[in-house]
């Protein structure tokens, strides 16, 4: 059976580091002093130093606008249409920057499929056709959109790429995960909603998947939906952007699911046999839950925690940022496990290994 490999991964983020500015602005939206105290504690424990956005932040975060171009204004948060217009403007150049790092122009004739994953913006004709035209890809290339699956979409995109390569060993699949999460903050005094200002960020990651035996081999996938958790994480299109619900009970349920499904997630292997852990850094408590459930050492999730600290949660793109670090280390004969979590509550996992 043909083996599919991630041969390359490239990543990019926008130029604006907004973590401190967004945190300051978010705190100012809270009216209750008790909520402000909780917010301060969450900020201190977030283990995030930087987040990047297509938006800018005003020097004076006490002003009516959180950014210089007045995207977020008190009492006037943008409509879904306004947010989508920004997505259409900003997603394409960020994707181009990322694909240039893959040196895609030198591989134009080889790319047979393109898979785009995003849950933060939609348009038609969309990013797939824009990239095909910009890079001069074959206009008959096979195109697939993985839409609105949230943080675990990258695992599904890689799963699709593996199916394609296994059915056509000559295929080369371009996977692009792009998210502009900072377009969807809400104006509210609800603490759970305000905490989104502390976590989510913008970013793009792209991978090339083929049968060429180089990089990371995609061995197997496992998916599970945790019973009774559908209301803990949701993502709905509303009048004022995409509205997310993210319950504080998510980490506890991830812990419970990983404890119960460990044998299936690892295909019978022991956690001690896994040398590379690419856990989606959905937040510090998510990483803590995975670490505790699998009884991992204090350094096992070092790359995941490093990505969280430097970039925050970029939804689907984030796990590819982590996988890129392992790809660059060029380890030999080592096994790995990647996992992401999203609405459902769903866990998507991948077992991979370094090429021989």
C-alpha positions as a Markdown table, in Angstrom:
| # | Residue | x | y | z |
|---|---|---|---|---|
| 1 | Unk | 0.0 | 0.0 | 0.0 |
| 2 | Unk | 1.3 | 3.4 | -1.0 |
| 3 | Unk | 2.5 | 5.6 | 2.0 |
| 4 | Unk | 1.7 | 9.3 | 2.0 |
| 5 | Unk | 4.2 | 11.8 | 3.4 |
| 6 | Unk | 4.2 | 15.4 | 4.5 |
| 7 | Unk | 7.2 | 16.5 | 2.5 |
| 8 | Unk | 7.1 | 20.2 | 3.3 |
| 9 | Unk | 5.4 | 22.7 | 5.7 |
| 10 | Unk | 5.5 | 26.5 | 5.5 |
| 11 | Unk | 3.8 | 28.9 | 7.9 |
| 12 | Unk | 3.1 | 32.7 | 8.0 |
| 13 | Unk | 1.4 | 35.2 | 10.3 |
| 14 | Unk | 0.3 | 38.8 | 9.8 |
| 15 | Unk | 2.7 | 41.6 | 10.8 |
| 16 | Unk | 0.7 | 42.9 | 13.8 |
| 17 | Unk | 1.4 | 41.6 | 17.3 |
| 18 | Unk | -1.8 | 42.4 | 19.1 |
| 19 | Unk | -1.8 | 40.3 | 22.2 |
| 20 | Unk | -1.3 | 43.0 | 24.8 |
| 21 | Unk | -3.5 | 45.5 | 22.9 |
| 22 | Unk | -6.4 | 43.0 | 22.6 |
| 23 | Unk | -6.1 | 42.0 | 26.2 |
| 24 | Unk | -6.2 | 45.6 | 27.4 |
| 25 | Unk | -9.2 | 46.3 | 25.3 |
| 26 | Unk | -11.0 | 43.2 | 26.3 |
| 27 | Unk | -10.6 | 43.9 | 30.0 |
| 28 | Unk | -12.1 | 47.4 | 29.4 |
| 29 | Unk | -15.3 | 45.8 | 28.1 |
| 30 | Unk | -15.9 | 44.0 | 31.4 |
| 31 | Unk | -18.2 | 46.0 | 33.8 |
| 32 | Unk | -18.0 | 43.8 | 36.8 |
| 33 | Unk | -14.9 | 44.1 | 39.1 |
| 34 | Unk | -15.1 | 40.3 | 39.9 |
| 35 | Unk | -15.0 | 39.5 | 36.2 |
| 36 | Unk | -12.0 | 41.8 | 35.8 |
| 37 | Unk | -10.1 | 39.9 | 38.6 |
| 38 | Unk | -10.8 | 36.6 | 36.9 |
| 39 | Unk | -9.8 | 38.0 | 33.6 |
| 40 | Unk | -6.5 | 39.2 | 35.1 |
| 41 | Unk | -5.8 | 35.7 | 36.5 |
| 42 | Unk | -6.6 | 34.1 | 33.1 |
| 43 | Unk | -4.3 | 36.5 | 31.3 |
| 44 | Unk | -1.4 | 35.8 | 33.7 |
| 45 | Unk | -1.9 | 32.0 | 33.4 |
| 46 | Unk | -2.5 | 31.9 | 29.6 |
| 47 | Unk | 1.2 | 31.2 | 28.7 |
| 48 | Unk | 0.7 | 33.4 | 25.6 |
| 49 | Unk | 3.2 | 36.2 | 24.8 |
| 50 | Unk | 2.3 | 37.0 | 21.2 |
| 51 | Unk | -0.6 | 36.8 | 18.9 |
| 52 | Unk | -0.7 | 38.1 | 15.3 |
| 53 | Unk | -3.6 | 39.7 | 13.5 |
| 54 | Unk | -4.5 | 41.3 | 10.2 |
| 55 | Unk | -5.9 | 44.1 | 12.4 |
| 56 | Unk | -3.8 | 46.8 | 14.1 |
| 57 | Unk | -4.2 | 48.0 | 17.6 |
| 58 | Unk | -4.6 | 51.7 | 18.7 |
| 59 | Unk | -1.9 | 53.1 | 20.9 |
| 60 | Unk | -4.6 | 54.2 | 23.3 |
| 61 | Unk | -6.6 | 51.1 | 24.0 |
| 62 | Unk | -9.0 | 53.1 | 26.2 |
| 63 | Unk | -10.3 | 54.8 | 23.2 |
| 64 | Unk | -13.5 | 53.8 | 21.4 |
| 65 | Unk | -11.6 | 51.7 | 18.9 |
| 66 | Unk | -9.3 | 48.8 | 19.5 |
| 67 | Unk | -7.4 | 49.4 | 16.3 |
| 68 | Unk | -6.3 | 52.3 | 14.1 |
| 69 | Unk | -8.7 | 51.5 | 11.2 |
| 70 | Unk | -11.7 | 51.3 | 13.7 |
| 71 | Unk | -12.7 | 47.7 | 12.9 |
| 72 | Unk | -13.8 | 47.3 | 16.5 |
| 73 | Unk | -15.6 | 50.3 | 17.9 |
| 74 | Unk | -17.6 | 50.4 | 21.1 |
| 75 | Unk | -21.3 | 50.0 | 20.3 |
| 76 | Unk | -20.4 | 49.5 | 16.6 |
| 77 | Unk | -18.8 | 46.1 | 16.2 |
| 78 | Unk | -18.8 | 45.1 | 12.5 |
| 79 | Unk | -21.4 | 43.1 | 10.7 |
| 80 | Unk | -20.7 | 39.7 | 9.2 |
| 81 | Unk | -20.6 | 41.4 | 5.8 |
| 82 | Unk | -17.9 | 43.8 | 7.0 |
| 83 | Unk | -15.9 | 40.9 | 8.5 |
| 84 | Unk | -16.1 | 38.9 | 5.3 |
| 85 | Unk | -14.9 | 41.8 | 3.2 |
| 86 | Unk | -11.8 | 42.0 | 5.4 |
| 87 | Unk | -11.3 | 38.2 | 5.0 |
| 88 | Unk | -11.5 | 38.5 | 1.3 |
| 89 | Unk | -8.9 | 41.2 | 1.3 |
| 90 | Unk | -6.4 | 39.7 | 3.9 |
| 91 | Unk | -6.6 | 36.0 | 3.4 |
| 92 | Unk | -5.2 | 35.9 | -0.1 |
| 93 | Unk | -1.9 | 37.8 | 0.5 |
| 94 | Unk | -1.2 | 35.8 | 3.7 |
| 95 | Unk | -1.7 | 32.5 | 1.8 |
| 96 | Unk | 0.5 | 33.7 | -1.1 |
| 97 | Unk | 3.3 | 34.6 | 1.4 |
| 98 | Unk | 3.0 | 31.1 | 2.9 |
| 99 | Unk | 3.1 | 29.3 | -0.5 |
| 100 | Unk | 6.1 | 31.3 | -1.6 |
| 101 | Unk | 8.0 | 29.8 | 1.3 |
| 102 | Unk | 7.2 | 26.4 | -0.2 |
| 103 | Unk | 8.8 | 27.6 | -3.5 |
| 104 | Unk | 5.5 | 26.5 | -5.1 |
| 105 | Unk | 6.4 | 28.2 | -8.4 |
| 106 | Unk | 9.1 | 25.6 | -9.0 |
| 107 | Unk | 6.5 | 22.8 | -8.5 |
| 108 | Unk | 3.6 | 24.1 | -10.4 |
| 109 | Unk | 3.4 | 21.2 | -12.9 |
| 110 | Unk | 3.6 | 18.6 | -10.1 |
| 111 | Unk | 0.6 | 19.8 | -7.9 |
| 112 | Unk | -2.5 | 17.8 | -8.8 |
| 113 | Unk | -4.8 | 18.6 | -5.9 |
| 114 | Unk | -5.5 | 21.6 | -3.6 |
| 115 | Unk | -7.3 | 21.3 | -0.3 |
| 116 | Unk | -8.2 | 24.6 | 1.5 |
| 117 | Unk | -9.3 | 24.4 | 5.2 |
| 118 | Unk | -10.8 | 27.5 | 6.8 |
| 119 | Unk | -13.6 | 28.2 | 9.3 |
| 120 | Unk | -13.3 | 32.0 | 9.6 |
| 121 | Unk | -14.2 | 33.2 | 6.1 |
| 122 | Unk | -15.9 | 32.2 | 2.9 |
| 123 | Unk | -16.3 | 33.7 | -0.6 |
| 124 | Unk | -16.9 | 32.4 | -4.2 |
| 125 | Unk | -14.9 | 32.3 | -6.4 |
| 126 | Unk | -12.6 | 31.8 | -3.4 |
| 127 | Unk | -9.1 | 31.3 | -2.3 |
| 128 | Unk | -8.6 | 28.1 | -4.2 |
| 129 | Unk | -9.2 | 29.7 | -7.5 |
| 130 | Unk | -7.2 | 32.8 | -6.6 |
| 131 | Unk | -4.2 | 30.7 | -5.7 |
| 132 | Unk | -4.5 | 28.6 | -8.9 |
| 133 | Unk | -4.5 | 31.7 | -11.0 |
| 134 | Unk | -1.7 | 33.5 | -9.1 |
| 135 | Unk | 0.7 | 30.6 | -9.1 |
| 136 | Unk | -0.2 | 29.4 | -12.6 |
| 137 | Unk | -1.4 | 26.0 | -11.4 |
| 138 | Unk | -3.2 | 23.7 | -13.8 |
| 139 | Unk | -6.8 | 25.1 | -14.1 |
| 140 | Unk | -8.1 | 21.5 | -14.1 |
| 141 | Unk | -6.4 | 20.8 | -10.7 |
| 142 | Unk | -8.8 | 19.0 | -8.3 |
| 143 | Unk | -10.1 | 21.3 | -5.6 |
| 144 | Unk | -11.7 | 20.6 | -2.2 |
| 145 | Unk | -12.8 | 23.0 | 0.5 |
| 146 | Unk | -12.8 | 21.8 | 4.1 |
| 147 | Unk | -15.1 | 24.4 | 5.7 |
| 148 | Unk | -16.3 | 25.3 | 9.2 |
| 149 | Unk | -14.8 | 22.3 | 11.0 |
| 150 | Unk | -12.8 | 24.5 | 13.4 |
| 151 | Unk | -9.5 | 23.6 | 15.0 |
| 152 | Unk | -9.4 | 20.0 | 13.9 |
| 153 | Unk | -9.8 | 20.7 | 10.2 |
| 154 | Unk | -6.1 | 20.3 | 9.5 |
| 155 | Unk | -6.2 | 16.7 | 10.5 |
| 156 | Unk | -9.2 | 16.1 | 8.2 |
| 157 | Unk | -7.3 | 17.9 | 5.4 |
| 158 | Unk | -4.3 | 15.7 | 5.9 |
| 159 | Unk | -6.6 | 12.6 | 6.0 |
| 160 | Unk | -8.1 | 13.6 | 2.7 |
| 161 | Unk | -4.6 | 14.2 | 1.2 |
| 162 | Unk | -3.5 | 10.7 | 2.4 |
| 163 | Unk | -6.6 | 9.1 | 0.7 |
| 164 | Unk | -5.7 | 10.9 | -2.5 |
| 165 | Unk | -2.1 | 9.8 | -2.6 |
| 166 | Unk | -3.0 | 6.2 | -1.7 |
| 167 | Unk | -5.4 | 6.1 | -4.6 |
| 168 | Unk | -3.1 | 7.9 | -7.0 |
| 169 | Unk | 0.6 | 7.5 | -6.1 |
| 170 | Unk | 1.6 | 10.2 | -8.6 |
| 171 | Unk | -0.5 | 12.8 | -6.9 |
| 172 | Unk | 1.0 | 15.8 | -5.1 |
| 173 | Unk | -1.5 | 17.5 | -2.8 |
| 174 | Unk | -1.3 | 21.1 | -1.6 |
| 175 | Unk | -3.0 | 21.6 | 1.8 |
| 176 | Unk | -3.6 | 25.2 | 2.9 |
| 177 | Unk | -5.1 | 26.0 | 6.4 |
| 178 | Unk | -5.8 | 29.7 | 6.8 |
| 179 | Unk | -7.6 | 31.4 | 9.6 |
| 180 | Unk | -8.3 | 35.0 | 10.5 |
| 181 | Unk | -9.8 | 34.3 | 13.9 |
| 182 | Unk | -9.4 | 37.9 | 15.1 |
| 183 | Unk | -12.2 | 39.0 | 12.7 |
| 184 | Unk | -14.8 | 37.4 | 15.0 |
| 185 | Unk | -14.5 | 38.9 | 18.4 |
| 186 | Unk | -17.8 | 39.9 | 20.0 |
| 187 | Unk | -18.8 | 43.0 | 22.1 |
| 188 | Unk | -20.1 | 41.6 | 25.3 |
| 189 | Unk | -19.7 | 41.6 | 29.1 |
| 190 | Unk | -19.9 | 37.8 | 29.2 |
| 191 | Unk | -16.5 | 36.5 | 30.5 |
| 192 | Unk | -16.4 | 33.4 | 28.3 |
| 193 | Unk | -16.8 | 35.5 | 25.2 |
| 194 | Unk | -14.3 | 38.1 | 26.4 |
| 195 | Unk | -11.7 | 35.4 | 27.0 |
| 196 | Unk | -11.7 | 34.9 | 23.2 |
| 197 | Unk | -9.7 | 38.1 | 23.0 |
| 198 | Unk | -6.9 | 36.3 | 25.0 |
| 199 | Unk | -6.7 | 33.2 | 22.9 |
| 200 | Unk | -7.3 | 33.4 | 19.2 |
| 201 | Unk | -5.1 | 34.8 | 16.5 |
| 202 | Unk | -4.5 | 34.8 | 12.7 |
| 203 | Unk | -2.2 | 32.5 | 10.8 |
| 204 | Unk | -1.7 | 30.3 | 7.7 |
| 205 | Unk | 0.1 | 27.0 | 7.2 |
| 206 | Unk | 0.6 | 25.0 | 4.0 |
| 207 | Unk | 1.8 | 21.5 | 3.4 |
| 208 | Unk | 2.8 | 19.4 | 0.4 |
| 209 | Unk | 1.8 | 15.7 | 0.7 |
| 210 | Unk | 2.9 | 13.0 | -1.8 |
| 211 | Unk | 4.3 | 9.5 | -2.0 |
| 212 | Unk | 7.8 | 10.8 | -2.1 |
| 213 | Unk | 9.5 | 9.1 | 1.0 |
| 214 | Unk | 10.7 | 12.2 | 2.7 |
| 215 | Unk | 9.4 | 14.1 | 5.7 |
| 216 | Unk | 6.7 | 12.7 | 7.9 |
| 217 | Unk | 4.8 | 9.5 | 7.0 |
| 218 | Unk | 1.0 | 9.6 | 7.6 |
| 219 | Unk | 0.3 | 6.2 | 9.1 |
| 220 | Unk | -3.3 | 6.2 | 10.5 |
| 221 | Unk | -6.1 | 8.5 | 11.7 |
| 222 | Unk | -8.7 | 8.1 | 14.5 |
| 223 | Unk | -11.7 | 10.3 | 15.2 |
| 224 | Unk | -14.1 | 10.3 | 18.1 |
| 225 | Unk | -17.0 | 12.5 | 19.1 |
| 226 | Unk | -17.3 | 12.8 | 22.9 |
| 227 | Unk | -20.9 | 11.9 | 24.0 |
| 228 | Unk | -22.9 | 14.6 | 25.7 |
| 229 | Unk | -20.6 | 17.5 | 24.9 |
| 230 | Unk | -22.2 | 19.1 | 21.8 |
| 231 | Unk | -23.0 | 22.3 | 23.8 |
| 232 | Unk | -19.5 | 22.8 | 25.1 |
| 233 | Unk | -18.0 | 24.1 | 21.8 |
| 234 | Unk | -20.0 | 25.6 | 18.9 |
| 235 | Unk | -19.4 | 27.9 | 16.0 |
| 236 | Unk | -22.4 | 29.7 | 14.4 |
| 237 | Unk | -22.7 | 32.4 | 11.7 |
| 238 | Unk | -24.6 | 35.4 | 13.2 |
| 239 | Unk | -25.3 | 39.0 | 12.2 |
| 240 | Unk | -22.2 | 40.2 | 13.9 |
| 241 | Unk | -19.6 | 37.7 | 12.8 |
| 242 | Unk | -19.1 | 34.0 | 13.6 |
| 243 | Unk | -20.2 | 33.4 | 17.2 |
| 244 | Unk | -18.2 | 30.8 | 19.2 |
| 245 | Unk | -19.1 | 29.1 | 22.4 |
| 246 | Unk | -16.1 | 27.7 | 24.3 |
| 247 | Unk | -17.0 | 26.2 | 27.7 |
| 248 | Unk | -14.5 | 25.9 | 30.5 |
| 249 | Unk | -15.5 | 22.3 | 30.7 |
| 250 | Unk | -13.7 | 21.5 | 27.4 |
| 251 | Unk | -10.4 | 20.5 | 29.0 |
| 252 | Unk | -12.0 | 18.2 | 31.5 |
| 253 | Unk | -13.9 | 16.3 | 28.8 |
| 254 | Unk | -10.7 | 16.1 | 26.6 |
| 255 | Unk | -9.0 | 14.5 | 29.6 |
| 256 | Unk | -11.8 | 12.0 | 30.0 |
| 257 | Unk | -11.9 | 11.1 | 26.3 |
| 258 | Unk | -8.2 | 10.6 | 26.0 |
| 259 | Unk | -8.1 | 8.5 | 29.1 |
| 260 | Unk | -10.9 | 6.3 | 27.8 |
| 261 | Unk | -9.7 | 6.1 | 24.1 |
| 262 | Unk | -6.0 | 6.0 | 24.6 |
| 263 | Unk | -5.6 | 2.5 | 23.1 |
| 264 | Unk | -7.5 | 3.4 | 20.0 |
| 265 | Unk | -5.8 | 6.8 | 19.6 |
| 266 | Unk | -2.4 | 5.3 | 19.8 |
| 267 | Unk | -3.3 | 2.1 | 18.0 |
| 268 | Unk | -2.2 | 0.0 | 20.9 |
| 269 | Unk | 1.1 | 1.7 | 21.5 |
| 270 | Unk | 2.2 | 3.0 | 24.8 |
| 271 | Unk | 2.7 | 6.8 | 25.2 |
| 272 | Unk | 6.4 | 5.9 | 26.0 |
| 273 | Unk | 6.7 | 4.7 | 22.4 |
| 274 | Unk | 5.7 | 8.1 | 21.0 |
| 275 | Unk | 8.6 | 10.5 | 20.7 |
| 276 | Unk | 6.8 | 13.4 | 18.9 |
| 277 | Unk | 3.6 | 14.9 | 20.4 |
| 278 | Unk | 1.9 | 17.5 | 18.1 |
| 279 | Unk | -1.1 | 18.4 | 20.3 |
| 280 | Unk | -3.1 | 21.4 | 19.0 |
| 281 | Unk | -2.5 | 24.2 | 21.5 |
| 282 | Unk | -6.1 | 25.2 | 21.9 |
| 283 | Unk | -5.0 | 26.9 | 25.2 |
| 284 | Unk | -2.9 | 26.1 | 28.2 |
| 285 | Unk | -5.6 | 24.1 | 29.9 |
| 286 | Unk | -6.2 | 21.9 | 26.8 |
| 287 | Unk | -2.5 | 21.1 | 26.8 |
| 288 | Unk | -2.5 | 20.4 | 30.5 |
| 289 | Unk | -5.5 | 18.0 | 30.0 |
| 290 | Unk | -3.8 | 16.1 | 27.2 |
| 291 | Unk | -0.5 | 15.9 | 29.2 |
| 292 | Unk | -2.3 | 14.6 | 32.3 |
| 293 | Unk | -4.5 | 12.1 | 30.4 |
| 294 | Unk | -1.6 | 10.5 | 28.6 |
| 295 | Unk | 0.8 | 10.8 | 31.6 |
| 296 | Unk | 3.4 | 12.6 | 29.5 |
| 297 | Unk | 6.6 | 14.1 | 30.8 |
| 298 | Unk | 7.0 | 17.8 | 31.4 |
| 299 | Unk | 8.8 | 18.3 | 28.1 |
| 300 | Unk | 6.7 | 16.2 | 25.8 |
| 301 | Unk | 4.5 | 19.1 | 24.7 |
| 302 | Unk | 7.3 | 21.5 | 24.4 |
| 303 | Unk | 6.7 | 22.3 | 20.8 |
| 304 | Unk | 2.9 | 22.7 | 21.3 |
| 305 | Unk | 3.5 | 25.1 | 24.3 |
| 306 | Unk | 6.1 | 27.0 | 22.3 |
| 307 | Unk | 3.6 | 27.6 | 19.4 |
| 308 | Unk | 0.9 | 28.7 | 21.9 |
| 309 | Unk | 3.3 | 31.1 | 23.5 |
| 310 | Unk | 4.5 | 32.7 | 20.2 |
| 311 | Unk | 1.3 | 32.6 | 18.2 |
| 312 | Unk | -1.8 | 31.7 | 20.3 |
| 313 | Unk | -4.6 | 29.6 | 18.9 |
| 314 | Unk | -4.9 | 30.0 | 15.1 |
| 315 | Unk | -7.6 | 27.3 | 14.8 |
| 316 | Unk | -6.9 | 24.8 | 12.0 |
| 317 | Unk | -3.5 | 26.2 | 11.1 |
| 318 | Unk | -2.0 | 25.7 | 14.5 |
| 319 | Unk | -1.3 | 22.0 | 14.6 |
| 320 | Unk | 0.7 | 22.4 | 11.3 |
| 321 | Unk | 2.8 | 25.0 | 13.0 |
| 322 | Unk | 3.7 | 22.3 | 15.6 |
| 323 | Unk | 4.3 | 19.6 | 13.0 |
| 324 | Unk | 6.6 | 21.9 | 11.1 |
| 325 | Unk | 9.0 | 22.0 | 14.1 |
| 326 | Unk | 9.2 | 18.2 | 14.1 |
| 327 | Unk | 9.7 | 18.1 | 10.4 |
| 328 | Unk | 12.6 | 20.6 | 10.7 |
| 329 | Unk | 14.3 | 18.5 | 13.3 |
| 330 | Unk | 14.8 | 15.6 | 10.8 |
| 331 | Unk | 14.6 | 12.9 | 13.5 |
| 332 | Unk | 15.1 | 9.3 | 12.4 |
| 333 | Unk | 13.0 | 6.3 | 13.1 |
| 334 | Unk | 10.7 | 8.0 | 15.5 |
| 335 | Unk | 6.9 | 7.8 | 15.9 |
| 336 | Unk | 4.6 | 10.7 | 16.5 |
| 337 | Unk | 1.0 | 11.6 | 17.4 |
| 338 | Unk | -0.9 | 14.7 | 16.4 |
| 339 | Unk | -4.3 | 15.7 | 17.7 |
| 340 | Unk | -6.8 | 18.5 | 17.4 |
| 341 | Unk | -10.1 | 19.2 | 19.1 |
| 342 | Unk | -13.2 | 21.1 | 18.0 |
| 343 | Unk | -17.0 | 21.4 | 17.9 |
| 344 | Unk | -18.8 | 18.2 | 18.6 |
| 345 | Unk | -16.8 | 17.9 | 21.0 |
| 346 | Unk | -14.6 | 16.1 | 18.5 |
| 347 | Unk | -11.1 | 14.8 | 18.8 |
| 348 | Unk | -9.2 | 14.1 | 15.5 |
| 349 | Unk | -5.9 | 12.3 | 15.9 |
| 350 | Unk | -3.0 | 11.2 | 13.6 |
| 351 | Unk | -0.2 | 8.7 | 14.0 |
| 352 | Unk | 2.9 | 9.6 | 12.0 |
| 353 | Unk | 6.6 | 8.8 | 11.8 |
| 354 | Unk | 9.7 | 10.1 | 10.3 |
| 355 | Unk | 10.7 | 8.8 | 6.9 |
| 356 | Unk | 13.4 | 6.1 | 6.9 |
